[in-house]
Amino acid sequence: MFRSLLVAVLACISLAMPSLAQTGDTETGSADYVGSASCANCHEGEAKAWQGSHHALAWTLPTPETVLADFDDSEFNHDGVRYAFSRAGAQFRVTITEVDGSEKTHDIHSVAGIAPLQQYLIETEPGRLQSFDVVWDVDGARWYHLYPEQDLPPGDGLHWTGPYKNWNARCAECHATGFEKNYDAASDSYHSQQAEIGVGCEACHGPGSAHVTWAETARERSPQDPLLPPEGYGLAMDFNTAGTEAMIQQCAGCHSRREPMGQGNPIPGTPYHDAYTLSLLRPGLYHADGQILDEVYVYGSFLQSKMYQRGVGCLDCHEPHGATLRAEDNSLCTQCHSPAANPRFPSLKAALYDDPAHTFHPKGSAGAECKSCHMIERDYMGIDGRRDHSFRIPRPDLVAVTGGPDACTDCHADQDAGWAAAEIAKRYPDAAKRTHYGTVLAAGRADPVAAGPGLRILAQDRDQAGLVRATALWLLSQGGDANSAEFLAGLLEDDDPLVRAAAIGVQRAAPPQTRVQRLIPLLADPVRMVRIETAKAMLDAPIARLPARIEAQMQAAMTDWRRALAARVDFPETHMVMAGMALTMRNIPAARGAFRQVIAMDPQREEAWIMLARIAAAMDGPDATAGVLDEALEKLPHSAALNEMKRSVAEQ
């Protein structure tokens, strides 16, 4: 049933669906994975730094050395559920006693991370790994629940056995090397595999067999012989020649909030936007001014920074093999921000920053640390502090407009943003006069139509980060403004793929024929993300016939989109997309089936229930609608929207 439904939905874009197998994104060409141990003999220093690092121990098998938690008959209780941790020989176990008294014992399959917390994985059925929600606080030496304020009974999508906690789909590709998800929709099962658990050498450099061959034959050649192969010494990602932007994109593959387009690790060196769709500065993920809110990792923040715009890269601050900072104090920042400056960045002002005259705090105090003011920190997973990498100047004067946090009151918790703004005004009287994109985005969130003029100006401001401009375009697309579609059509040719992709959404408000004419060139865009967005926007376009060359481009773009969807069919979110796609094509049975698949995966998806009720109202009448709503309210009895729909149907 599930597979036939999927075929029906994807048939809405006029494509065959021969297989949901791996789409080729993890193919290694002529090279094979050989394992990190093969690298250590020649690269002893790098291997020594890597061993014991957060990358090397991102995913390990459970042993007395790797398991840091107390499994010596310890217990933890939460919301009436008892968790008992024990060992049986070499096996680590947890026994869960539910509220109803039912009890089940699970073996610990593997281990994720080493600090500040350690999480454990359980194989709930062959091949399916789930991330357990009771985790170990390494420094505090205690068990704790990741979501103590949430009621997550079995059957809830956010329960540790649910789809959002599935390791194969949500986590593994960034904790493994050469990972392939291998999800089979027909059996709803995983046959995942990887070259190596943990983030090994080949996770960043690419499959190593050709490089090993090159290294072995190099010993046999005289110094006069040419180096073979010349491109990257046989590695897919050559950090010696890649350049800063390619290095950043390589790190960003895991250090970003994004949707993957494939079912596993792309080959290192694959351009980011050919492998992932980056999340924009949307509500729930970021504050309106772009500061971190949800767990968005690093890339989206860094793209907003002036450091990124000036050519600073990840490796300027981070040592890649040990996954450590190059310095732990302000000297990390003063390698550039000092009277000596840094010749690599000629636009940087040479000045004394690590001084009370700049920090207004005693030297050596927490307030004098660069990161305290320019990299706010927020805790995720309960105790894991992550710093905002937008490296912004504190603007407490914007808090009332954007609702974002300010660094000053992070430390001065007994004060408010108004106090902080006044203190900064004493020192920098002109600071509040500087415009900030956060005010425009905040207005756009509140009312994208009224904020249209400001959003249009921001979208065209090439001094702003592409991610910011793309977010302005996304907000404009919510208003459905035909004038904006006309005014901003030139951004379909912008240099930044994020801007081009977001500009496509604005064109949905253009007259259908005009939209097609403007979007056709993007079917051949060099960036996969842009081609996919173009395919989405042309799905319902009034096209009778296209020239052969353009038709081929259209089919190729649709294939890219189909593959991206097929790679995520184990996500409830994907079935929401496919349901919307089926509605666009007026395929009501496929839409109904896709919404049903959403609630089968996650019964708490209110929006899916609402759409099922609306379809029933349109197609089947009041009695059927009432039946759907009764079914929905069993799962979501406190839903205001569903209860209101129920009352409305009863009054008919």
N, C-alpha and C positions, 0 to 999 in steps of 0.2 A: 504493500500500500504506500509506504513512505517513498520508495523509489519511483513508483509510477506517478505519484503526486509531484515529485521533484521534476521528473521529465515533463509533465504537463505544464508546470509553471515556467520552466526554462524554455519550453517550446514557444512561449509568448514572444520571445525575441528571435523566432524563426531559425533556431539552431538545433542540430541533432545533439543528443546527449549520450554518446556512446559509452562513457565511463566516468566515474568519479575518482579514478585513480590519480596518482601524482601527475602533475601537468608539465613536468620538465624543469621546474624552477630549481630543483636541487641536483640536476644533472651535473656531473663533474667533468664532462668532456673526456679528454684522454688521461686525466689524472685520477688517482684513487686516494682515499684517506688511508693514512698509515699509522696514525696515533701519535700522541705527543712524545711518547718514549723514544720514537725514532729521531726526534729533533735534539735530544739532550746531549748526545755525544759531541756534536759540533757547536751547539749553542748553549754551553754549560752555564754561563752567567745568566742568560735569559731564563733558562729552565729552572735555575735555583730560585730566582726571584718569583717565578710563576708558582712553584710548588708551595702550597699553603695559602695561596692568595684567595680572595673572594671569587675570582674566576675559576681557579682550579677546583675549588670546593663548592661551586654553585650547585652541584648535584653529585651525590656520592652514595655508595652502598652502605648499609648500616653495619658498623663494626664498633668495638669498644673505643677505637681511636676517633671515629667520625661522629658518633652519637654523643652529644654533650649533655643531654637531659637526664633526669633522674628516672630510670626505669626499674629501680629497686623497690618495687611494691609501693610506689607513691600514688597519691590520689588527687583528683581535682573535681570540684563540683560546680555546676553552673546551670541555673534555671531548672533545677530538679533532676538534671542528668549527671550521672556519676561516671567518671573516667578513671580507670585503674590501669596503671602502667607497670609492666612486669617484663621479666626475661624468662625464656625457656631455652637453656643452653645458649647457642649463639643467636637465637631469634629474639628480637624486641617486639613487644606486643602491647596493645591497648584493648581493654575490655570496656564496652560502653553499656551502661544500664540506663535505658530510656525512662521517661516519666511514667510510662505505663507498666514498667517493671520488666519489659523485654530486655534481653541481654545478648550481646554478640561480641566475640573476640576477633580482632583483626591483627594480622602480622604487619609490621612496618616494612614496606617495600624498599624505601630509599629515603634519603635525607636531602633537604634543600637548605643551603646556607650555613654560615658559621657565626655571624654576628650582625646586628645586636640580638637577633633572634634566630632560632632554628626551627624549621617546619618539617613535618614528616608526611610522607606519601603512603597511601594505602591503595592496594590493588583490589577494587571492589568486585571485579570480574576479570577474566583473562584479558590482559592488555589495557584495561581501563584504570588509569591512575587518578586518584583524587587527592587534593591538598587538604590535609586535616586542619581544622580551625582551632584546635587547642595546641598552642605552640610553646616553645621554651624560651624564656628570657635569660639570655646567657649571663649577663652581668648580675641580674637580680636573682639568679638561680631559683626560678619559680615557673610554674605553669600558668598560663593565662589564656583567655579566649580573645580571638581577634575582633569579635563583634559583640562585646558584652551588653550593649544597649538594644540589640536586635533580637526579636523572637524568631528563631529559625528552626522550626520543627522539621523532621524528615518529610520530604515532599516539597518543601519550599525550594525554589530555584537557587537560593543563596545558601541553603544548607550545604555542609561539606560534601555531601554525596550528589549535589545538583550540578547542572551544566556549567554554571559560572565558576565552579571550583575544579573543573576538569583539567588535570595537568597536561594531558596530551594536546589539548586545543589551546589553552590559555597561557601556558608557562614554559613548556618543555623546550621550545625552539630557542629560547634565550638562556637556557641552562644546560644546553647540550651542543655537541659539535656534529655537523652533518645529519641533523635531525630530519626525519620524514614522518609525518603524522599518520598517513595511511589509514584514514577513516573510511569504513565501508557503510554507506547509508542503508543498504538493503538489510544488513544484519545489526545495524546500530552498534558497530564494534570497532575497536582500534587494533591495528597491527603495526604499531609504531616501531621504528628502529632508528638508531643513531650510530655514528661512527665511534662516538665516545661520550659518556656522560661527563658533565662539567664542560666549562668553556676552555677548550684546549687550543694549542697553537694553530691548528687548521681552521678553527672557528673564525679567525681574523685573517689568516694568510691564505687559506684555501687548501684543497687537497694536496698532499705533499709528495706523492709518488714520483712525479716528474722532477721535482726539486731534489729528491734523494738520488735519483738517477744522475742528475746533473752533478751533484756533489761528489758522488762516487767516481764518475768518469773524470771530474776535474783533477782528482789526485793523480790520474794517469797521464794527463796532458802536460806538455811543457808550457812555460809562461808565455811563449810566443803564440800558442794556439788560441783561437778566439773562444770567448765564453759562449757556451751553448746551453740552453736556448737564450737568446739575448733579451727576450721580453720577460722580466720578472724572475729570472733564474728558475723558471719552471713553476712559479707560483701565480695564482689568479690575482692576488693583491700584492703589489710590490710597493711597500711603504717608502722605499727610497726614491721612487719617481712619481708616486700617486698625486702628491700635492695636498695642501691643507684641506681643501673642500672634500676631496675623496676620502681622506682620513676621517673627517667629521661624519660623513655619511656612513662610513663603515661602523663607527661607534653607535650612530643613531639608530641603526637597525634594531638594537635591543633597548637603547636608552631613550625611548620615545613612546608616547601614547599614539597608537596607530592601528590600522587594520592591515593584516597581511594579504597579499594577493596570491600566495602559494600555500602549499600544505607543509612547508618545512623551511629549513634554512636556504635562502638564496646563496649562490656561490659568492664568497667574498669578492668585493670589487664591483658587484652589481649596483648600479645607481639606485639610491634610496627610493626615488619616485617611480622606479620600475618594479619595485618589490612591495612597497607599502603606500597606504594613503594616510597621511599625517592628519591628526585631529587638529581642527582650528581652535581659536580661543572662544570656545562655546560655553554657555552657562552650565554649571555643574562640574566643569573641568578646570576652568580658569576664572578668576575674578574679571570684572569688566575691563580692568586696566592691564590684563595679561599676567598678573601675578598668580602663582600656583594655588590651586584650591584642592582638587582631587589629586590622585596619584598619577601625575602626567610625566614623571621622570625628568629628562633634562633637555632634549633637543628643542622642543617647542619654546622653552624659555630662552635658550641660548640664541635661537634665531632672532629674538627681539633685541638682543644686546648690541651695543656699539662695538664691543670686542669682536663679535662675529663679523660685523660689517667691515672691520678694519683688518681682518685676516688672522685673528687669533684662533688657534685650534685646540682640540682636547689635549693633545700631547704637550702643549706648552705648560699645562698645569698638572697633568696626570702622567705618572709613569705607567706605561701600558702592561708590562709583564707582571709587576707586583701589584698592579691595580691600586697604587697608593698615590698620594699627593707628592709632588716634588719637594714640598716644604710644608711644615705644619703651622707656621706662624705667618705674620705679615710679610715675611720675606718672599713668600710665594707671589704676592702682588707687587712688591717693590722691585722684582726683577724687571718690571716695565715702569711702574708708577713711582718714579724717584727723580732726583735732580739729574741723574745720568740718562734717564729715559731708556729707550731701546731703539737702536738704529733700524730694526726691522719694521717699526711702526712710526714713520716720520711725522705723522699728524699728531702724535701723542705729546701733550704738553709736559715739558720737563719741570718738575716741581717736587717739593718735599711734602709728601702725603702722610707718612708714618710719623706724625708729630701732633701734639695737642693743639697746635694752631689750626690744624685741619680737622682733627677728630673731635675736639672739644671734650675729650675725656683723658684722664691720666694715662700716661704711657704704661703699657703692660696690663691695663684693665680690660675687662670683657668689652666695654664700650669702645675701646680704642682698636679693637680688632676689625679689620676691613670687612670681614664677612658679617659682622653683627649689623652693620648699616646697609650693606649693599647686596647681601644674600640672605634674605629671611629664611628661617628654617621652620618646617612643619613636620609633625610626626605622622607616619603612616604605619599600618600594621601595628598600631598601638605604641610602639617605642622606637620605630626606625626613623630617625631624623633625616630629612632630605632638604637640601638647600636650593633655593630659586636661583637659576643660572642666567637670569636676565641682567644681572649686575646693574641694577637701577639706582638712581639717586632717590633717597627717601622723599616722598611727597605726601606728608600727612594732610596737607591742604586739600587733597583730592578725595579723601576718604568719604566726605559727605556726599560727593557726587558719584563716585564709582562703587562705594561699598567695600573696597579692597582693604587689606590690612596695611599698617604702616610699621616700619622697623622700630621707630622710637618707642612706641608703647609695648612692643614685645618685651623690652627690658623695663621700661618705666610703666609697669602694669597698674600703678596707682593713679596714673594720669590718663587723659584722653587725647584724641587726635587734634582737637582744638588747641590744647596746651602745646602739643608738639609742633603744630604749625606756627604758633606764635614764637616759640623758641627758635625755630629755623629762620623765621622772618627777621629776628634780631640780628642774625649772623649773615643772612643772605637776603637782603630786602627785595631783590628782584626775582627770587626763586618762584614765587607763585604766579608770576606773569608769563612764565614759559608754558606754552600749550602742550598738551599731552593727549595722545590718541585715546587714552582711557575714557576721557569725558565723552568723546564721540561714540565709542563703542557702547558705553553705558546708556546713552540716549537711544542708540539703535536697538539695544535689547528691550528698552521700555516701549518704543514705538518706531519701528523701522520706516514707516511712511513719513512721519513727522521729521525724523532724523535724516531723511534722504539727502538733502543738500550737503550736510556735513559728511555723511558716509561717502558720497560721490567724490568729494574733495580728498578725503583720506585715501580712498581707493586709488586715486591717481597720483598720490604723493610718493614719488620714487625715493625720497629720503627716508621713508619709513620701511620697516621690515616687510618682506613679502608676506609673511604669515599675518601680520596686522592688516595689510591691504586686502588679503584674501578673506579675512574675517569680516571686514567692512562689506565686501562684495556678497558674502553669504547672508549677512543681515539684510542687505538690499534685496536679495532674491526672495526674502520672506514677504516683502511688501508687494511684489508683483507689479513693478512700475515699468510701463512701456517706455516712458521717457528715459529712465535710467538705462534700459536696454539699448536705446539708440545712442545715448550720450557716452556710454562706456564700451561700445563695441570694439574700440581700438585696443582695449586691454586683452582681447583674445589673442593678440600678438605680443603680449608682454614677455620680457626676458625670463621672468620667474614662473616656473611651472605651477606653483601654488596659486599665483594670480590668474594665470590662464584657466586653470581648472575651475576656480571660483567664479570667474567671469562667465563661464558657460551657464551657470545657474541663473544669472541675471537675464540671459537671453530667453529664458522660458516665457518671459512676459512680452517678447516681441511677436509680431504677427507670424503665424506658422511658416509661411513661405520665406519670409525674411530670416527667421531663425535658422532654417535649413541652409540657406545661402551663406550665412555667416559662419555656421559650424562645420560645414563640409571640409574646409581646409584642415581643421583640427583632427579629422580622422587619420591623417598622416603625421600627426605630431610625433616628434622623436621620443616623447615621454609616455609611458604606458598609462600612468594615472590620468593624464589629460585625455588620452584616447578613450579610456573607459568612461570618463565623465561625459564625453561627447556622445558615446553610444547611448548612455542613459537619457540624455536630453533629446535624442532623435528617435527614441523608441516609439512615441506616438505622433511623429511628424507625418504630414500628409505627402508621402512620397509614392508616386506611381511607378517611376522607373528612374534608375540612375545609370550614367555611363559605366561601362564595364570596369574601368579603372577605379572609379569611386565606389562602385558596388563591392569590389574586392576589398577596398579599405574599410568599408562599412562592416563587412562580414568579419574581417580580422579584428576590428575594434569590439564587435559583439562577442567574438570568441574570447578575447581578453576578459571581457566582463563576465561571461559565462564561467570561465575558469576561476576567476576570483570568487564568484558566488559558490561554485562547487567546492572550493577549498575551505569554505566556512559553513557547510550545511549542518554541522553539529552545533551551530550557534542559534539560539532563538532569534537573535537580532536579524540574522540572514533571512529567516522565514518571514519576518515582518517586511523586509525589503521585497522579497519575492511576492508576497501578498499584494503589496502596493503596485508592483509591476503587473500582476495579473489584473488588478482593478483598472489600471491604465489601459490595458488591452481588452477590457470588458469580458474577461474570462472569469465569470463569477464562481463556477465550481472550483477552479484552481485557486482563486483567492480564498474561498471558504476553507479549502483544504490546507492552505498554507497557514492561515490563522489558527486552525485546529492544531497544526503541528507546533505552533508557538506555545499554545497553552498545554500541550502534552509535555513539552520540555520544561515550561515554567508556568504553572497555573496562576501565578501572581501578576502576569502581564495584563494589567487592566485595559490597556489600549486595544489588545487583541480581542478581549471579550466584548468591548464596545463595538468594534467593527463587525464581529459575528452577529451581535444583536441588530445592528443596522442592516446588515445583509438579510437577516431573517425578516426584518420589518418590510424591506423592499420586495422580497421574493416570496415569502411564505405566510405573511399575515400575523395578527396580534398573538394568537395562541402559540405559534412557534417562537415568536419573539419572547414571550413570557417564559417559555421553557428554557431558552438560552440564558435569560437573565437569572432565572432560578438556579440554574447550573453555575453561573458565574458567582452569584452571591453566596453559594456554599463555600467557595474558595476565598472570596473577598467580601465578607459580610459588612464591612465598615466603609466600603467604597461609596462616596457621595454621588459620583457620576452614575454608577450602576443602580443605586437606590432611586435616584431621580428618574432614570429611564424606566424602572419598574413601576413607579407611581404614574408616570405618563401613560404607559401601556394599560394600566388598570383603569384609568379614567376614560379610555377610548370606548 
